[in-house]
Amino acid sequence: MALRLLYPAYFDVSLTRKEGRRVAKDKAVDHPDIARLARAIRALGLSPTQEDKKYPGRWYDASGRISVEYAGTKEDLLKAVAEKL
């Protein structure tokens, strides 16, 4: 299992891919926050850990991040979490 780091910016529909969104626009949501992200990860049966870190591309936005142990690829995890959001 590998430690995966997820930021709310990965799922923000208002951001472009260049600005940090990592999921398809139709799977992204408005104003994702760390609590909503943690709930979606728990719904997948995983144990998220919230961290007080900032997304490097948006350092001025104090949104936090989630770390989670996941055996698959980060892209698979992003898709699964996006479906739960």
SULKA-V952695 format. One record per pair of residues at least 6 apart in sequence whose C-alpha atoms are under 6 Angstrom apart, sorted by sequence separation. I is the first residue (numbers start at 1). GAP is how many residues later the second one is. If there is no record, write none. Layout:
I/GAP + I/GAP
This chain:
15/6 + 54/8 + 10/10 + 11/10 + 54/10 + 9/11 + 10/11 + 53/11 + 9/12 + 10/12 + 13/12 + 52/12 + 53/12 + 51/13 + 51/14 + 13/15 + 50/15 + 51/15 + 12/16 + 13/16 + 50/16 + 11/17 + 12/17 + 13/17 + 49/17 + 12/18 + 49/18 + 48/19 + 48/20 + 8/24 + 8/25 + 40/41 + 40/44 + 40/45 + 27/55 + 7/58 + 6/59 + 6/60 + 5/61 + 5/62 + 4/63 + 4/64 + 3/65 + 3/66 + 2/67 + 1/68 + 2/68 + 1/69 + 2/69 + 1/70
